[in-house]
Structure formats: structure tokens, C-alpha cells
Amino acid sequence: MESKNSSKTRFYLKWPWNVAVYIVLAVILRVFSIPLILLIMWWNKRQQPNEPAEGYCLQRTRGRLRGLIPAGIFLLVGGIFLCFFFMGLSLPEEVARLNEESRHAYQFSPFLGAGAAAAGLFLAYRSLRDALFPEKSALAQSIRSQLPHPDEAPPVEKLFAMVDQDLRENGEWCGKIGIGKEWVLGDEVSRISRIRGVFGRNERKTSHSGKRTHVTNIYEVWIVDDRQQQQVTSLKSKQELNDALDCLRRRAPSAVFGDYNSKEYADLVYTKDERQQYAQERAYRQRKALQEEQERLKQKHLSQNQVLTLPDGSVTSRVTWDSIRQLLLRPSQTGEAGPFQLVPSVPFRGEGHVFSRLVCLPGGQQELTRIFLEEYSGAPRIPGQYAWIRDVTAGEAEEVLRGWLQGKIPYLGNWVQMERAGLTWQQASARRNISYPPQPHTDWPWILTVGGYTAGTPAWQDIEKELRELNQGEDSFLILEQKDPQNPKDYWFIQCAAVRKGSDQGKYSVEIGASVPGGAQLWERIVPNVQEVIQYFFDAYQKGQVDVSGFRETGF
């Protein structure tokens, strides 16, 4: 079920009228046009919240018009040098009066001017070619070259639509790099099935000019494919770089990951010996086969831990993808549509929520399929209060159900939130915005603080002993904390103290805090006895996975 607002007609300047308006404003208002141009750009972006109307790829090629700015600078510099040279030809007596340093500059001016002008013309040609003739753009050539038969590639509209559809349905965005299940769109395009290596470049360069020190941070993703070709994308921050690398690890788990200019990078890029290249490809295929086998076993295990209720009301725990797919295709084959549901033995976490049930009403190949995800209530056999619903195509339904069998929750940004109202459901209030705390990090070290004194790296026996000794004193509390070794500003902690006042006096307050984008958040749960407190700390310390379903967000 899509929101009605998405079907409203939105007004914004389309290509090429937006560029024409920008040029006219710049000519008339000059420097004063900048705020107005930025305002129009902001409005255009706001009117296209989901994706650009022309598609991601076409927007990226048209954005190459920004290359006209450096092209203009090079042409201006080249023109200045050439004017300097030709003025000297007409005024030789002035050239004779120049000092030695200026005379050398004059002698080199035609070469510098011609070089700068040539660079400007090349940049202008490339920018105009990509923007005005997308079929000849570097982006289109990149996509064609990675198809099995580049000479038989479809027209550019279908090429771009292929990448756009993947990003629209499966894309995760880390800055300007979009990562789907088949394609990666950055400054260039990479096909995920051909990725053999992914390398992050995080460098800090310092230059000195007089008394000034200029620091430049470089954040880049370098992707190496099976042809030893490299696709490079520049990002704005370390966070964007880390997010992109994490996402690529999930989408291309069999590739080699490392740092730019590392030994692994050099082996992939510079190896020319055919035997070594064959060995690298064989190692990749072995890793891929192992990953696929592990994924198959995981899916089989998760499927067997779910209960399937069929349209006739019968129940089975023998769940396979073939049986689910037959239920999806049943309306097209028999003309009968009946709902079925999947209930896991352990609720699934994802997208900041915990889910205990999936209900599907298949629509076949022609009609939309309705999928209903019910949130976990926090206790077994008690119905959930909230749910999420969406009508999807047959292909999207397969994607959601495959993910559910693997314990994965789809992106909920375009789903409708529902709230239980007696025996029915209604659309939830827009005011509701429940969040759940993130999980601890298995690779971050632990720090124990007891009563304000830091005890350093703890053993589990020490943590349990201190928890059992908590009392209602003001200095009786315990904090188990983690910090990112690479960035101490990122942290996660769980803390506990006895409740000293109010109706919960004698119980325990367990709080989870973490750094999140935009600041910090804190979640709390009141626990009746110390044994439950110990279980939360044990799950965090030993398992790296805490049941957060009962926690509610509170203020710091």
C-alpha cells in the first residue's frame, strides 16, 4: 500500500530547463544569483524525495556539466598565458626590459598556455559529451564493458534502467555511492558479480605554504574487477567510507578487502603472470562456493525454525523456498488467493524493530501481493500492538520472503505503519516513533566502571560479583562500556543501578546508551530482580546480542 501523497503531481524544473534558468540567473545577477540557484536546487531535490525523475544514472551523467567550471578556469589561464606571449611578439622592446625570471616565464608561456587551453577543451568536451550524449558517456561505456557480450548491449535507456531498477529496489546509499545487489554506482559503475577486490583509501595529506598549513583528507573506495580494471569513487567523510565498505562486504563477501596500496591491492592490480591470475580467480571461486554453502545451511536452519500456516489452516514446520514460491504463484495457477503466515521460533530484529510474524496475501503475477509484518509484543503468545504493511509486485514479494527465511527485515521507508484497534488494524499515528538500542560490538574492548572507579578490562566473574553487590546507595552503580579503538567518540554501554524512590523502589534500572548519528541516545528498562540484570549483562559481554524488545527511549 503506497501513500497517496506519492501520486501527487510535483512541480520542479526538469532538464534542460533547470540548467537554462541557472545560466540566465548567473548572467543577469552574477554573484548575487548564487543563493537563488541554491534555493532552486534545494526545491528540485525536495520534490524528488525517492529518486531523480530521470533516474540515477542519467542524473549522474548530466551532473558532469559541473566539469565546465574547471574547464573554464583552464581556458582562462591558457588565454592569459597566450595573450602574454603574443603581446610580447608585438612589443619586443618590452620583453627585452624583463628581468631574467620574467623572461623565462615569457619563453614558456606559449607551452603553458597551449597546455592549459588543451586541458580546458578536453574537460569541456568530456563534460558536454556525457551530459548531452549519454550513450557516449563514460558511465554508459563502463556498464557496457561489464556485460557478458558488450557488442550486443541494449540501448543506453535500457542500460541505465537496469542499474536504476537495482538501486531503486535494493540500493543502500553511502554518500554519493549507491550499492544494489547487482550494481554499484559511484563516480563509475561496477558489476558486483565481477568485483574481486575492494580497498578503502583514508589518507591525510599536509602541505605548507609560508606560514600556512593546508590539510587534505582523502576518502576513496577503490574497486578492482576480474579484468584488473579499477573503479574509484571519492567520498566526503570517514563515516561514508566505512559505511560503503561495510555494505560492500555484505554484497560482495567473496571479494578481497583491504587498504589502498596494500599487498593485497598490489597483487590484484599489478599481477601479470597468467598462473598467478588463475590462482587468484580459483581462490575467489573457492571463497564464493564456501560462502554460498554457508548461506544455504543458514537459510535451511532458519527455515526449519519457522512455522508455516497454509491457506487451509494446516500448520507445518517443513518450510522450503519451493513451497513458499508455490504459494505465491497459486493465484496465477488456480485463480484462488489465500493468505499464509510464517512465525519464527525467535523474533527477528531489523530496521530498529523486532518482528514476530509475517502474513502474505499473494496476488500472483498480475496483481499486487500484500505483505504484513507484525511487531513483537515483548512476551510470547501476546499479540503485537503495531505492524507494517505494503503492497508489492511479485518480484518484490519474492525478495521480502527470501529475506524473511534468512532472518532479514526489508527496508521499511516505504511501508505503512499500522496500529491494532480491537480486532482490526488502522494506520498508526504519525507521532509514534519508537526506537530500539543498537547491539554491542563484538570487536570493541570492554571497560568496567564500578561506583565511579574504572576497573579496566574485566572478567565475567568480576562483573557478576559486582552486580550482585549493588544496593540503594548513591554511589552504587555499574557501567560496562565499549569504545571504538579507531574513533573514541563512538561508544556503547550498558549500566545498572538500584531504584531508590517511587513505585519501582527495590527494582533495578538497566540502561543502554550509544552514540548514534546526530548525537547520543539512552534506553531504559526496569527489571524486578538481579538475576534478570545479570542475564542482560551476560548477553552483552559473552554473546554480543541483547534482547532489547522491552527497552524504551528516554532522555540523557
C-alpha distance (Angstrom), angle and dihedral (degrees) to the residues before:
residue distance angle dihedral
M1 . . .
E2 3.78 . .
S3 3.76 123.6 .
K4 3.78 114.5 -101.1
N5 3.76 90.5 -131.2
S6 3.78 90.1 69.1
S7 3.79 91.2 66.2
K8 3.81 95.6 55.3
T9 3.77 117.6 112.5
R10 3.78 109.9 -105.9
F11 3.80 122.9 -156.1
Y12 3.78 119.1 -139.2
L13 3.80 138.1 134.4
K14 3.78 110.6 -87.9
W15 3.77 128.1 -154.4
P16 3.02 126.5 -49.5
W17 3.82 94.8 11.9
N18 3.79 92.7 65.1
V19 3.82 90.9 57.3
A20 3.81 91.1 46.1
V21 3.82 90.9 52.0
Y22 3.82 91.3 48.4
I23 3.82 91.0 52.0
V24 3.82 93.6 47.5
L25 3.81 91.7 48.6
A26 3.80 91.5 48.0
V27 3.82 91.8 50.5
I28 3.82 94.6 46.9
L29 3.81 102.9 35.9
R30 3.81 99.5 23.7
V31 3.80 111.6 -171.0
F32 3.82 91.3 0.5
S33 3.82 88.9 64.6
I34 3.82 92.8 71.0
P35 3.86 97.5 84.5
L36 3.81 91.2 45.9
I37 3.81 92.8 48.6
L38 3.81 91.0 48.9
L39 3.81 89.7 49.7
I40 3.82 91.6 52.3
M41 3.82 91.0 47.4
W42 3.81 89.9 50.8
W43 3.81 91.1 49.7
N44 3.81 92.7 49.0
K45 3.80 90.8 51.0
R46 3.81 92.5 47.5
Q47 3.80 91.4 52.5
Q48 3.81 89.9 55.9
P49 3.83 101.7 49.9
N50 3.79 98.6 155.6
E51 3.79 102.1 40.6
P52 3.82 139.5 -33.6
A53 3.79 112.5 -74.2
E54 3.81 91.1 -125.8
G55 3.82 93.4 47.1
Y56 3.78 133.5 -102.3
C57 3.82 97.1 -83.3
L58 3.80 96.4 47.9
Q59 3.79 90.3 46.5
R60 3.80 89.1 52.5
T61 3.83 93.4 51.5
R62 3.81 92.8 46.4
G63 3.77 88.9 49.7
R64 3.80 86.7 66.1
L65 3.81 86.7 82.5
R66 3.79 85.0 84.6
G67 3.78 85.0 73.8
L68 3.81 87.5 74.1
I69 3.82 88.4 75.8
P70 3.84 96.4 65.0
A71 3.81 88.0 36.5
G72 3.80 89.6 57.8
I73 3.81 91.2 48.0
F74 3.81 91.9 52.1
L75 3.81 91.4 47.5
L76 3.81 91.0 49.3
V77 3.81 92.3 50.0
G78 3.79 90.8 45.8
G79 3.80 91.1 49.9
I80 3.82 91.5 51.1
F81 3.80 92.4 52.0
L82 3.81 92.9 46.5
C83 3.82 92.0 47.4
F84 3.80 88.7 50.9
F85 3.81 90.1 52.3
F86 3.84 96.7 47.0
M87 3.81 92.1 45.3
G88 3.79 87.0 55.5
L89 3.80 90.8 53.3
S90 3.79 90.9 55.2
L91 3.82 93.3 43.0
P92 3.83 106.2 39.9
E93 3.82 92.4 159.8
E94 3.82 89.1 61.2
V95 3.79 90.5 51.4
A96 3.80 89.4 52.2
R97 3.81 90.2 57.3
L98 3.83 92.8 55.2
N99 3.79 118.3 108.4
E100 3.79 119.2 -114.7
E101 3.80 95.7 -95.1
S102 3.81 93.5 49.9
R103 3.81 90.5 45.4
H104 3.81 90.2 56.1
A105 3.80 89.5 50.2
Y106 3.81 89.4 50.7
Q107 3.81 91.8 50.6
F108 3.80 91.7 52.6
S109 3.83 95.2 40.1
P110 3.85 96.6 92.7
F111 3.81 91.3 52.6
L112 3.80 93.4 44.6
G113 3.80 91.7 45.2
A114 3.79 93.9 47.6
G115 3.82 91.2 46.6
A116 3.80 93.8 49.1
A117 3.81 91.7 45.5
A118 3.82 91.1 49.1
A119 3.81 90.8 49.8
G120 3.81 90.4 49.0
L121 3.80 92.3 49.5
F122 3.81 91.2 48.6
L123 3.81 93.1 49.8
A124 3.81 91.3 46.3
Y125 3.82 91.6 48.6
R126 3.81 92.6 49.0
S127 3.81 93.2 46.9
L128 3.81 94.0 48.2
R129 3.82 92.3 43.3
D130 3.81 93.4 53.4
A131 3.82 94.1 43.2
L132 3.81 100.0 42.4
F133 3.81 101.1 29.6
P134 3.83 106.1 35.5
E135 3.81 92.1 171.5
K136 3.83 87.5 67.0
S137 3.80 95.3 41.4
A138 3.78 124.1 120.1
L139 3.81 88.5 -117.0
A140 3.81 93.4 57.4
Q141 3.80 91.4 44.7
S142 3.80 89.4 51.1
I143 3.82 92.2 53.8
R144 3.81 93.3 45.6
S145 3.79 93.4 50.2
Q146 3.83 91.5 56.6
L147 3.81 96.4 52.1
P148 3.84 118.6 99.5
H149 3.83 90.8 -113.4
P150 3.84 109.6 25.0
D151 3.82 93.1 179.4
E152 3.80 90.1 59.7
A153 3.81 95.4 46.6
P154 3.84 116.5 142.1
P155 3.83 122.7 -114.1
V156 3.78 118.0 -67.6
E157 3.82 92.1 -102.2
K158 3.81 90.7 61.8
L159 3.79 92.2 41.3
F160 3.79 91.8 55.7
A161 3.82 92.5 40.4
M162 3.80 89.5 55.7
V163 3.81 92.0 57.0
D164 3.83 94.2 38.0
Q165 3.80 92.7 53.5
D166 3.80 92.4 51.0
L167 3.81 91.3 50.1
R168 3.80 92.4 43.9
E169 3.81 93.5 53.5
N170 3.80 102.4 31.2
G171 3.80 107.3 11.9
E172 3.78 125.2 135.2
W173 3.81 114.6 -169.2
C174 3.79 123.4 -145.6
G175 3.78 103.8 177.6
K176 3.79 107.3 -55.3
I177 3.81 95.2 -20.4
G178 3.81 115.0 95.8
I179 3.81 118.4 -161.9
G180 3.79 119.4 -163.1
K181 3.79 130.3 168.6
E182 3.81 94.6 -92.4
W183 3.81 106.3 18.8
V184 3.80 140.5 37.9
L185 3.82 116.2 -152.1
G186 3.78 116.4 -161.7
D187 3.78 129.4 123.3
E188 3.81 81.8 -40.0
V189 3.81 134.0 16.1
S190 3.81 126.3 -104.6
R191 3.79 128.3 -171.9
I192 3.80 108.3 -135.5
S193 3.81 95.0 -143.4
R194 3.82 88.6 60.2
I195 3.81 97.4 46.7
R196 3.80 112.0 116.1
G197 3.79 100.9 165.7
V198 3.81 139.5 18.9
F199 3.79 120.4 -166.1
G200 3.78 131.0 -178.7
R201 3.79 122.4 -143.9
N202 3.79 114.9 -156.1
E203 3.80 108.9 165.8
R204 3.77 134.5 157.7
K205 3.80 115.7 -152.2
T206 3.79 122.9 -168.6
S207 3.79 125.0 -163.7
H208 3.81 128.9 -178.2
S209 3.79 126.2 -146.3
G210 3.77 112.9 176.6
K211 3.78 106.7 -55.5
R212 3.80 93.2 -19.0
T213 3.79 124.6 96.3
H214 3.79 118.3 -158.3
V215 3.81 118.8 -162.2
T216 3.80 121.5 -163.5
N217 3.81 123.4 -170.9
I218 3.80 116.5 -155.6
Y219 3.82 118.6 -157.3
E220 3.80 113.8 177.5
V221 3.80 139.6 156.5
W222 3.81 113.8 -143.4
I223 3.81 115.2 -163.5
V224 3.81 119.8 -169.0
D225 3.81 118.1 -163.6
D226 3.81 133.3 -161.7
R227 3.83 90.7 -85.2
Q228 3.83 91.7 56.9
Q229 3.80 87.0 -111.8
Q230 3.81 116.3 144.6
Q231 3.80 128.4 -141.1
V232 3.80 114.1 -165.3
T233 3.81 127.3 -165.0
S234 3.81 124.1 -175.3
L235 3.82 118.3 -143.8
K236 3.80 133.8 -167.4
S237 3.80 104.2 -128.1
K238 3.78 145.4 19.2
Q239 3.81 89.3 -112.4
E240 3.81 91.6 57.9
L241 3.81 89.6 48.3
N242 3.82 93.4 50.2
D243 3.81 92.1 45.8
A244 3.81 91.5 50.4
L245 3.82 92.7 49.1
D246 3.82 91.6 47.9
C247 3.80 91.7 50.5
L248 3.81 92.4 47.2
R249 3.81 89.5 51.1
R250 3.79 88.0 59.0
R251 3.81 95.7 43.6
A252 3.85 97.6 40.8
P253 3.83 104.0 25.6
S254 3.81 94.2 158.4
A255 3.82 94.6 59.0
V256 3.80 123.6 98.0
F257 3.81 113.5 -102.5
G258 3.78 126.7 -161.9
D259 3.78 146.6 109.7
Y260 3.78 126.7 -51.2
N261 3.82 112.3 -93.9
S262 3.82 91.3 16.6
K263 3.81 122.9 136.6
E264 3.81 90.5 -99.9
Y265 3.80 90.0 53.3
A266 3.81 92.7 49.0
D267 3.82 91.9 47.9
L268 3.80 92.4 53.7
V269 3.80 98.0 42.0
Y270 3.79 105.4 35.9
T271 3.81 104.1 32.9
K272 3.81 108.5 116.0
D273 3.80 100.1 166.2
E274 3.81 108.2 106.9
R275 3.80 93.2 -144.2
Q276 3.80 91.8 55.1
Q277 3.80 91.0 46.4
Y278 3.81 89.5 51.0
A279 3.82 90.4 49.7
Q280 3.83 90.7 50.7
E281 3.80 91.8 50.5
R282 3.81 91.8 46.9
A283 3.82 90.7 50.7
Y284 3.81 89.3 50.4
R285 3.81 92.3 51.4
Q286 3.80 91.0 48.3
R287 3.81 90.8 51.9
K288 3.79 90.2 47.4
A289 3.81 93.0 49.9
L290 3.81 90.4 49.4
Q291 3.82 91.6 48.6
E292 3.81 91.7 49.4
E293 3.81 92.0 48.9
Q294 3.81 91.5 49.3
E295 3.81 90.2 48.3
R296 3.81 90.7 48.9
L297 3.81 92.1 51.4
K298 3.81 91.0 45.7
Q299 3.80 91.6 50.6
K300 3.79 90.9 47.1
H301 3.80 91.0 50.4
L302 3.81 93.4 47.7
S303 3.81 92.3 45.3
Q304 3.80 91.2 52.9
N305 3.82 89.6 52.3
Q306 3.80 92.3 60.9
V307 3.78 132.5 81.2
L308 3.81 118.2 -136.6
T309 3.80 119.4 -153.8
L310 3.81 109.2 -159.6
P311 3.84 125.2 -145.8
D312 3.83 91.0 -99.9
G313 3.82 90.8 56.2
S314 3.79 97.1 -105.9
V315 3.80 118.1 135.1
T316 3.80 130.7 -141.0
S317 3.78 137.1 171.2
R318 3.82 92.9 -158.0
V319 3.79 97.1 98.9
T320 3.81 121.3 171.4
W321 3.77 132.2 163.8
D322 3.82 90.5 -116.1
S323 3.81 91.2 58.1
I324 3.83 91.5 48.3
R325 3.80 91.8 48.5
Q326 3.80 91.4 50.9
L327 3.80 88.9 54.6
L328 3.82 90.1 51.0
L329 3.82 92.2 50.8
R330 3.80 95.1 42.9
P331 3.86 96.3 95.4
S332 3.82 90.6 54.4
Q333 3.81 92.9 46.9
T334 3.81 102.1 40.0
G335 3.81 104.3 14.2
E336 3.81 90.0 -123.4
A337 3.80 121.3 117.7
G338 3.78 120.7 -163.1
P339 3.81 131.2 165.3
F340 3.78 123.3 -115.8
Q341 3.78 130.3 -173.4
L342 3.81 138.7 -152.3
V343 3.80 121.5 -151.5
P344 3.83 119.0 -174.3
S345 3.80 121.0 -146.8
V346 3.82 88.4 -127.4
P347 3.85 118.9 34.9
F348 3.81 116.4 -112.0
R349 3.80 123.4 -120.1
G350 3.77 123.1 -146.6
E351 3.81 143.9 125.6
G352 3.81 90.1 24.4
H353 3.82 94.8 -58.6
V354 3.82 140.4 87.0
F355 3.82 118.1 -127.1
S356 3.79 128.8 -160.4
R357 3.81 104.6 176.3
L358 3.81 143.6 28.0
V359 3.80 121.5 -160.0
C360 3.80 120.5 -170.8
L361 3.81 129.4 -168.2
P362 3.84 104.3 -168.5
G363 3.77 120.2 -141.6
G364 3.80 97.8 -174.1
Q365 3.78 122.5 -135.5
Q366 3.81 96.0 -45.5
E367 3.82 105.3 41.5
L368 3.80 129.9 52.1
T369 3.80 119.0 -96.4
R370 3.80 118.2 -130.6
I371 3.81 117.1 -140.5
F372 3.80 123.0 -169.1
L373 3.84 122.8 -166.8
E374 3.81 116.3 -167.5
E375 3.80 120.3 -154.8
Y376 3.79 119.6 -127.8
S377 3.81 113.5 -102.5
G378 3.80 93.6 -146.5
A379 3.81 94.6 -107.5
P380 3.83 132.3 65.2
R381 3.82 119.5 -102.8
I382 3.82 91.9 14.8
P383 3.84 113.3 113.4
G384 3.78 117.5 -118.4
Q385 3.79 120.2 -107.2
Y386 3.82 96.8 -144.8
A387 3.80 137.0 39.9
W388 3.81 142.9 170.9
I389 3.79 125.9 -128.2
R390 3.79 136.9 -173.2
D391 3.81 139.7 165.1
V392 3.80 109.9 -131.9
T393 3.79 139.9 175.6
A394 3.80 121.4 -100.4
G395 3.80 91.4 -100.1
E396 3.80 92.9 50.0
A397 3.81 90.5 47.1
E398 3.80 90.3 55.2
E399 3.80 89.5 50.2
V400 3.83 93.4 50.8
L401 3.81 93.5 46.0
R402 3.80 93.6 46.6
G403 3.79 88.0 52.1
W404 3.81 92.2 47.9
L405 3.82 90.8 53.3
Q406 3.82 86.4 55.2
G407 3.80 93.7 46.5
K408 3.82 94.0 -104.8
I409 3.80 125.4 139.3
P410 3.84 119.0 -147.7
Y411 3.79 123.0 -123.0
L412 3.82 105.4 -81.6
G413 3.80 98.5 -159.1
N414 3.82 93.3 107.5
W415 3.82 97.8 34.9
V416 3.82 124.6 102.7
Q417 3.79 117.6 -120.2
M418 3.81 116.3 -133.9
E419 3.79 133.2 -163.4
R420 3.80 127.5 -152.8
A421 3.83 113.6 -110.4
G422 3.79 108.3 -177.7
L423 3.80 107.9 -65.0
T424 3.81 93.8 -14.4
W425 3.79 138.6 56.7
Q426 3.78 130.0 -119.2
Q427 3.80 133.7 -175.9
A428 3.79 109.3 -79.2
S429 3.79 122.4 -115.1
A430 3.79 112.8 -91.6
R431 3.79 88.3 -130.6
R432 3.79 93.2 69.7
N433 3.77 112.3 98.3
I434 3.80 112.1 157.6
S435 3.78 117.7 177.7
Y436 3.77 130.6 -171.7
P437 3.79 127.3 -145.3
P438 3.81 119.6 -101.6
Q439 3.78 121.7 -111.8
P440 3.83 124.3 -100.8
H441 3.80 120.1 -96.9
T442 3.79 116.3 -107.8
D443 3.82 92.8 -153.5
W444 3.84 98.7 49.6
P445 3.83 119.9 92.6
W446 3.81 121.4 -114.2
I447 3.83 127.0 -121.6
L448 3.81 121.3 -166.2
T449 3.82 121.8 -151.8
V450 3.81 119.6 -174.4
G451 3.80 120.2 -173.8
G452 3.80 92.4 -21.0
Y453 3.82 95.1 -48.9
T454 3.80 118.6 110.5
A455 3.80 111.8 -132.5
G456 3.81 96.3 -172.2
T457 3.81 123.3 -138.1
P458 3.83 106.3 2.0
A459 3.80 136.4 -151.7
W460 3.80 118.2 -135.7
Q461 3.82 92.3 -113.7
D462 3.83 89.5 58.7
I463 3.81 92.5 50.4
E464 3.81 93.4 49.2
K465 3.82 92.2 46.8
E466 3.82 92.5 51.5
L467 3.81 92.3 46.7
R468 3.81 91.6 54.4
E469 3.81 89.8 51.6
L470 3.83 95.3 55.3
N471 3.81 113.4 124.7
Q472 3.81 138.2 169.0
G473 3.79 94.8 -84.3
E474 3.81 117.8 125.6
D475 3.81 92.3 -119.9
S476 3.80 94.4 44.7
F477 3.79 107.2 106.6
L478 3.79 138.1 112.7
I479 3.81 130.1 -145.0
L480 3.81 124.8 -168.6
E481 3.80 106.6 -167.6
Q482 3.81 140.6 -179.1
K483 3.81 130.0 -163.4
D484 3.78 129.1 -170.0
P485 3.84 106.3 -109.0
Q486 3.81 89.4 -146.3
N487 3.81 95.9 46.0
P488 3.84 116.9 19.2
K489 3.82 90.2 -167.2
D490 3.82 87.9 74.6
Y491 3.80 111.5 76.6
W492 3.81 146.0 154.0
F493 3.80 128.3 -161.6
I494 3.79 143.7 171.0
Q495 3.79 119.2 -156.3
C496 3.78 137.4 178.0
A497 3.81 138.8 -163.6
A498 3.79 134.9 165.0
V499 3.81 116.1 -100.6
R500 3.82 107.6 -114.5
K501 3.83 102.5 -175.5
G502 3.79 142.8 29.4
S503 3.78 132.6 28.1
D504 3.82 91.7 -40.4
Q505 3.80 94.3 56.0
G506 3.79 110.5 142.2
K507 3.80 93.1 27.6
Y508 3.81 126.9 98.9
S509 3.80 129.7 -107.2
V510 3.81 111.9 -144.1
E511 3.81 114.6 -169.0
I512 3.79 131.2 -173.8
G513 3.80 119.3 -161.6
A514 3.78 131.9 -179.1
S515 3.77 143.2 166.2
V516 3.80 109.9 -105.5
P517 3.82 133.5 175.8
G518 3.78 106.6 -70.8
G519 3.80 98.0 22.6
A520 3.80 136.8 -49.9
Q521 3.80 134.4 -43.0
L522 3.79 136.0 -160.2
W523 3.82 129.8 -156.0
E524 3.81 126.7 -168.1
R525 3.79 139.8 -164.0
I526 3.81 129.3 -179.5
V527 3.82 111.5 -134.4
P528 3.83 122.2 -164.3
N529 3.82 100.1 -145.2
V530 3.78 141.1 21.9
Q531 3.81 93.3 -114.7
E532 3.80 91.0 67.4
V533 3.81 89.1 47.0
I534 3.80 90.0 53.8
Q535 3.81 90.1 50.5
Y536 3.82 91.9 55.5
F537 3.81 92.1 49.5
F538 3.81 91.6 44.3
D539 3.82 91.6 52.5
A540 3.81 90.8 49.3
Y541 3.82 96.4 45.0
Q542 3.81 101.6 37.0
K543 3.82 105.3 25.0
G544 3.82 104.1 26.5
Q545 3.82 88.8 -137.6
V546 3.82 123.7 97.9
D547 3.81 127.6 -171.9
V548 3.83 98.5 -120.5
S549 3.81 97.7 170.5
G550 3.81 93.9 108.2
F551 3.81 97.4 47.7
R552 3.80 121.4 104.1
E553 3.78 127.2 -160.3
T554 3.80 116.6 -105.3
G555 3.79 136.0 171.9
F556 3.79 125.2 -87.1
